[in-house]
């Protein structure tokens, strides 16, 4: 997200790339020793990636404990990508969930740029293995991409590059999102976007460079649009600052703008139809609900420790984030003080000042519509209150602006480490003291933030009724499977069942973002987690929440049959879970059909009711 200051070689070798003052690298052949350093750096990222996910690898039947619903959803998405390849299914919408309406997958986290090329893994080892590979490889690839950007383009020194890249990929916010959000921890395309943006100024190559930038933008668009938006804003700010602060760069403005125009046109053409489907296609929605847009960063969280950090725990993070997956702003006191000191120390660098201003902007935006401190409202309005209803921004969760601070701090750490290295080289007599001070300060700031392995939990095994295909006769003729409880944002286990069948098993309702089409929705078509409630789904949600069966009337029985017909239900199934007896009694009394226990589930054949 930046352009480097002049640099000198590190580690006694020539750098792999010698950055110019304009921020465009000249390819230099790495030395033999430099290649070994690169290999060690990448291997260290591999170790860190497997360390974070080791419990998932060691226990093949486990899930991420703190976000099993999102893991189930991503397993379903991986299966969808496979279905696109093997069945030539339409990629941007699916009727295999939320029958009969379906789901707009462009408006959800469909991760097509990952699920499509990972089809062989999904086919051979299953959606759960594909999810785990996606999660682990995403963190490793992110660190590796940042390492090569920093060591080849922005700085040229491998040690500082390793430090900055490691933080960019394994900072507390990234490990927090590893709890079920592989699309967010997989930020390896961001360094590629930065690299190709810096190359736009190369004279005579505006067309080629513009096309290459467009391709990586499209790649990121099918991975995560939120990250793309933050990257675009960050790059925009840095480019403007550099244009104003470095007059010598203006000579390259013509090539830069020509390449940027090519990138905009090519990316616009490639994304025009998918984005049309996302915003105007079937089951599109208009912004997130006001409740979700209220998820903000607590001011006290910036100096607190995440529960996935060495110095953190559930107690240190209590009340400072909405859930364990959204601990975006947990940096701790020591790192916060270090970052402020680095900005002051490197204040002569326009790049560092621009990064600091950008980080402050993202921090302020993440505070949401009202500043909160230590889990209490302060009554002080945040700037986000004036922005949250704007198009595009109304689909952003404000706390995630703090996620963009992580790579900014990673870059500042790399620049600071490089400056310390230069200082040690310029003062041979004090070299030992400089290195000792730098190592001590970095250890004090970063050791408490080292990641710990993700906690895991064991879900119930997929019922034999599902894995054996015993459900297939019930869904002939376009019917669906109704799972009890009906899947939603707090219970997504049936999505895992469907994924295990490669989405051959269609589900009524599900866990996704869709439009709220109720007349009472304000604003119209605002995003709703799951399908619009129906009488029968609300009936079973009450049982699941309370364990008590609501009164059953002739009217509720009529509504149940209407809902089963709406869902085109062929069969209703109930696996082992809490309040199983109440759920079974509720469905039996609503339909008058006695269930049969087979394949590990209770089965109601409701075809006679829905014909």
N, C-alpha and C positions, 0 to 999 in steps of 0.2 A: 504494500500500500504506500510505497515511498520510493524515493530516489536517493542513492547513497551519497555520502561525502567521499572525497578522495581516500584511497585506501593503500595499504602497503601489504606485501606478502606476509604470511604467518607460518609458524611451525618450521621455519628455516627453509621452506620450499617456495617456489613460485606459486602464486594462486592459480586455481583452476580457471578463473576469469579475472581480468583486470578491469574493474569498473572505471568508467570515465566520469567526469564531473556531471555529465548529463544523465547518467544513470543507465547507459546502454553498455553491455559487456562486450569485450572482444574475446572471441574464443581462443583460449590458450590450452595447449596440451598438458593435462595434469601429469605431474611427476609420478614415478613408481611409488614413492613413499606416500604421496598425496592420495593415490588410489587406495592404499591400505587404510589410510585414515578414514576415507569415505566409507569403506566397507565396515570398519569398526563402528562408525557412527550409525549406519543403517542397522547393523546387528543390535546395537543398543536400543534402537527404536522397536525392533522386533521383540526384544526381551520385555520392554515396557508394555507393549501392546498385549502380549500374552500374560504378563503379570496382572494387568487390570482385569482380564477376562478369564484368568486361570481356573476359577471355580466352575465356570460354565463348561470349560473343556474337560475338566477332571470328572464332572458329574453330568454325563450326556443327557440325563432326564430332567435337568434343572432349568429354571428360568431366572431372569433378573428379578430379584425379589420385589423391588420397589416400583416396578412398572410392567407387570405381566400383561396388561391389556394392550399396551403399545407393541410389545413383542409379538403378541398374537396377530395384531394388525399387520405388522411388517412381514410376518411369515405368510400371511394371506397375499400381501403385495408381491412377495417374491414368487409365489405360485402363479399370480396373475401374469407376471412377466414371462414365465415359462409357458403359460397358456397362449400368450400372444405368438410365441415362436412355434409351438407345436400344433396349435389349433387355428392359427391366423386370426385370433380374436381381435376385436377392435380395441386398441390400446388405451383410449381415453375415457371409456365408459364401460361399466360391466353390469350385467343383470344377474350375476351369480351371487350377489349379496343384495339385501333389501328388495327381494322380490315383492311386487312386480315393478317397482319404480327404478331400481338400480342405483348406481353410485357414479357420480362424476369424478373420475379418478384424476383428472387434471386439477381439480379443486381439492384434492387430497394428496397425501404423501405417497404417490405411486412409484417413485424412484425408478423410472423406466431406464435411465442411463446406467443403472446397476443391475436391475433384475433381468434385463434382456441378455446382456453378455454373461451373466451368471447362470443361465439356463442349464448348462451341463451339470453344475454342482447341485442345483435344485433337483434335477431329474435323478441324479445318481445317489445323493445322500439325503434329500428331503429338505423342506423349507426351513426347519429349525437349524440344520447345519449351514444352509445358505445365509440365514440371518447372522449366525455366529461368525462366519467368514467375513461377511459384510462389515460387521461391527469391529472385529479385530483388525482386519486388513485396512479398514478405513482410517483408523488411528495411526497405524504404521505408515500408510501412504501419505497421510497429511504431514507427519513429521518429516518424512523423506523429501517431500516436495518443498517444504519450507527450508529444509537444510540446503538443497541444491540452489534454490533461489537466493538465499543469503550468501552461500559460499561462492557462487558463480556470478551473481549479478549485483547484489546490493552491498556486500561487504568484501568478500574475497578471502576471508579468514575462516578456517574450518572450525576452530574452537568456539569462537563467538557464534558462528552459524549453528553449531550443534546445540549450544545453550538456548538460543532463541527458538530454534525449531522444536526442541523438546518441550519448551513451555507452550508454544502454540498448539501442540497436539495433546499434551497431557496435563494442562492446567486444570485447576479444580472445576471450572465450568465445563470443560470438555469431558472430564470423567463423570461429572454429574449427568450429562446428557447421554453418556454410555449406558445409562439405565434405560434402555429401550429406544433411543433415538439415533440409530446408525447413520441416518441421513444428515444429521447435524454434526456428528463427530467426523464425518468424512468430508473434510474441507480441502482435500488435495488439489481440487481444481482452482481454488482461490490463488495460490501462488502462480499457477499457469496463466490466469487472467492478468495478474500484475505483470508478469514477465512479458506477455504479448502486448500489453498496453505500453510498457516502456519501449518496446521495439517499434512502435508506430512512427517514431521520429526518424527512423533510418531512411536516408534519402534514396529514392529510386525503388523502394520496395513497399510502397504504400498499399498496393493492391494485394500482394501476397500477405503482408502482415495484417491487413484488415480482415481478410478471409480467415486467417488462423485465429485471430481474436474472436471473430464471430462463432467459430466452431467450439471454442472452449466455453463461451458464454452459453451456447445452446446446451452443451454438456451439463453445465451447472444448473441450468433452468430445469432440467429433468431430474435433478438431484435434490435441490432445495432452493426455492425462489427467495426465501427470507435472507439466506446467506448471500445470494446474488445481489439483492437490493442493498444490503449493508456494504458489500464490496464496491458496488457502483458509487454509493455516496462517499465512501472513504477515498476511493481513487479520484473522484471528482474534486473533492476538497484539496487533496495533495497536488493534483495537476494544476489547479488554479493558483495555489500558493506558490508553487515553483515557477509558474509563468510570470507571476508578479515579482518574486524575489530573486530570480536569476535571469537577468536580461539576455544573457548569452544563449539561453534556450529558445528564445523567440525566433531565431533563425530557422529552427526546425519545425516551427508551427505549421507551415504549409503541408509538409509530409504527414505530420501528426494528425491534422484535421482531415486530410484526404483519407488516411487509413481508418480514422474513427468513423468517417461517413460510410466507408465500405463495410466496416463491421456492423454499423447500425442497420444498413440496408439488408445485408445478408442474414444477420440474426433476426431481423424483423420479418423477412420472408419465410425463414424456416420455422419461426415461432408463431406466425400469424394465426394459422388454423388452430394449433393447440391452445393458444391463449384465448381465441374466440370461444372454443369449447369450455374453457375454464370459467370465463366470465359471463358468457351468454348461452352456453349449451344447456342440454337437459340437466336438471338437478344442480344448476349453478346457484350460488348464494351471494349475498351482497354484504360482505364484511362480517367480522366476528361480533358476538354478542357483547353488550356493555359489561357483563360480568367478566368475561375472558379478557377484555381490553382493560380491565382493572387489575390484572396481574402485573405488579410492578416490583421493582427492587427496593428493598428496605435500605435506608441510608446507613443503618448500622451494619448491614451485611458486608459492606466493602472492606471492613477491617476484621470481619469474623472469619472462621475457618469452616470450610465445607465438611460435611459428614464423611465424604470419601477421601479426605486428606489425612495425612499422618497425625496432625495435631487436632483434627476435628472429630466430631461425633454428632449423633442426633441431638445431643444437648446443646452443643455450640451453635447449631443451625436452627434450633427450635424457634418457630414463629417468624423467621427471617426470609423464608421462601415458601411459595405455595405448595411445593412438593419436592421430594429429593431429586427430581429430574430437572428442576429449574433453578438450581443454585448457580446462577450466572455471574454473580458479582462478589464472590467470596475470595478475597485476596490476602487477608490478614494484615495486622498492623505493620509487621516488618517489611513486607513487600511494598505496601502503600507508601511508607516513608522512603524506601529505596527508590521507587519510581519518581517521587517528587525530587529527591536529591539528584537523580540522573538527569532529569529535565533541567535543573538549575546548572549542573556541571556542564552539560552539553548545549547550553542555551545559545551559543553562537551558531549552532546549526539550524538552518531554517527548516530542515526536514524534521528534526527533533521537536521544534516548536509547533510545527504543523501536526505532528502525531499527538503531542500533548493536548492541543486544542481539540483535535478530533476525538480523542479519548474522553475529554471532559464533556463534549457535546453528547456522545453516546451515553455517558453516565447520567447526565441530566435528563435525557429522554427516557432512560430506563426507570426513572423515579415515578413515571405515570402521571395521572391527572392530579394526585395529591401526594405530597411528600410524606412518607411514613418513617418513623424512627423507633427502633426497638419494638416493632409490631404494634405501634400506635400511630393514629393519624395526627398530623401536626396542624392541619387546617391551612397549610401553605400550598397553594396550587402550583402544579408543575407545568412547564411549557407544553407537555403532551396533551393537556386538556384542550388546547387550541388546535391541535393537529390530528387527534385521534379519529375524527369523522371524515377526514379527507379521503378521496379515492386512493386505493392501494394501501395507504397507511391504516385504514380501518380494518385491514386484515393482519396487522402486526400485533403480536403480544408484546407490550412495552418492555417487560423485564428482559426480553431477548436482545434489546439494544446493548445491554451490558455484555452480552456474549462477544460483541465486536471489540471489546476492550482487550480481550485475551491476546489476539495477534499484535495489537498495538504495543502491549507490554512486552511481548516476545521480541519485537523489533527493538524496543528501547533497551532491553537487556543485552541484545546482541551488539548494538551500537556502543553501549557502555563498556561491555567486555572488550570490544575492539579498541576503544580509547584507552583502557587500562593497559592493554597489550602494547599499544604504541608508546605509552608513557614509560613502561618498563624497558622497552627497547631504546628509548631516547636517554635513559638514565641508568647505565649499566651498574653503577655503584649501588643504587637503591632498588635494583631489579627484584631482589628477594623480598624486600619490604613491601613493594607495590603488589607483587603477586600474593603475598600473605594477606594483605589487607583486602584485596579484591576477592580472594577465595573465602575469607572469613565473612565478609559482608554478604556475598551471594549465598553461602551456606546458611547463614542466619535467616535470610529472607525466604529461601526456597526449600530448605529441608522440611519445615513444617507442612509444606504444600505437596510433598511427595504423595502420589496416589496409592491407595490401598485397593485390594481386589474387590470387585463388585460383589455385594451380598446376593445370595441366590436362594431360591425356594423351589420345592418340587411340586409341580402341578399334578392333578389327577391324570392318569394315563388316558389316552384316547380310547374310547369304548370300541370293543370288537365289532359292535353293530356298524360303526363307521368304517373301520379299517377293512372289514370283510366285504364291504359293498352290499350288505343286507338292506340298505336303504334304497337301492336303485329301483326296485319295482314300484316303490311308492311315489317316485318323482317322474314317472313316465308321463308324457303328454304336457310337459312344461310345469309340473307341480314343484313345490318347495318343501323343505324340511323346516319345521318350527321347533326350535330348541327352547326348553325351559331351564332356567329363566330365559326370557328373550334377550339376546345379546344387546349390549349398549356400551357406554363409555366406562362403566365400572365392571362389566362382565363380558369379556370378549373370547372366552374359551371356544365357543362354536366356530369362530373364525379359524382357529387352529385346526379343528376337525375338518373344515372345508378345505383348508390348505393341504392337509394330508391326502385328500382325494384329488389333488390338482385342480380344485375348484369344480369338479364334476358335481359335487353336492351343493345345490343352490340353497341359500338361507333366506328366511324371512327376517327382516330388520337386520341390525348389525351395528358395528362401531365405525363411524365415519363422520365427516362433516357434510351436512346437506341443508337445504333451505327450509326455514320454518314457514310453512304455508298456511298456518292457522290464521284466521281473520284477526286474532288478537296480537299477532306478531308485530313488534315495533323495534326497528323499521321492518317493512315487508321483506321477506326472503332473507332475513338475517341468518347467519350460520347457526345450526343446531347440532349438538353432538348426538348423532343417531337419527333415527326416523322420527317423524312427528308422532307423538303418543296417540294410541288408539285405546278404546275402553278395555280391551283384553290385555294389552301390554301394561297398562296402568294397574289393572287388577293383580297381575302376577308380580309387578314391581312392589306392590304393597305387601304381598306375602313374603317376598324375598327380604324386605326391609324389617318386617315386624314378626314374621313367623305365624301370623294369624290369617285365617281365610276370611275375607270380607263377606258380608251377607250376599247370598246368591238368590237373585229374583228371576222370574220369567223373562224380564227385559234384559238382564245381564246374559242369560243363555242365548237369547236372540242376537245380541250384539257379538257374542263370542263366535257364533256361526257366521255372522256377517264378516267378522275380522278374518276368520279362517278362509273364507271364500276370497276375501280381498288379497290375502297372502298366497292364494292358490295352493293351500296346504294339502299335502298328501299324507303326511305323517307328523305327529308330535312326539318328541323324545325328551326324556328326562334322565340325566345321569346322576351319579351319587354327589350330593352336595348338601349344604346346610338347608334346613327346613324342607328337605325332600318330601317328607310325609305330607306337609301342608300343601306343597305345590302339586303333588299327585292327587290329593283329595280335591283341590280346586279345579283341576282340569277334568277330572272324572265327573264331578257334579255339574260342571258347565256343559259338557258334551253328552253325558249319559253313556259314555263308552268306557268299558272296563279295560285298563291297560294290560299288556302282556310284558313280562320281564324277559328280555332276550338280549344277548350280546352286551351285557353290562348296562343296559338302559331300560327304562319303562317306555313302552311303545303304544301310542294311540293311533290306530288306523282311522283317519278321519275322511277318507275318500268318499264315504257314503254321505257325509254332510256337505261336501264341497262340490259334488258332481252337479 
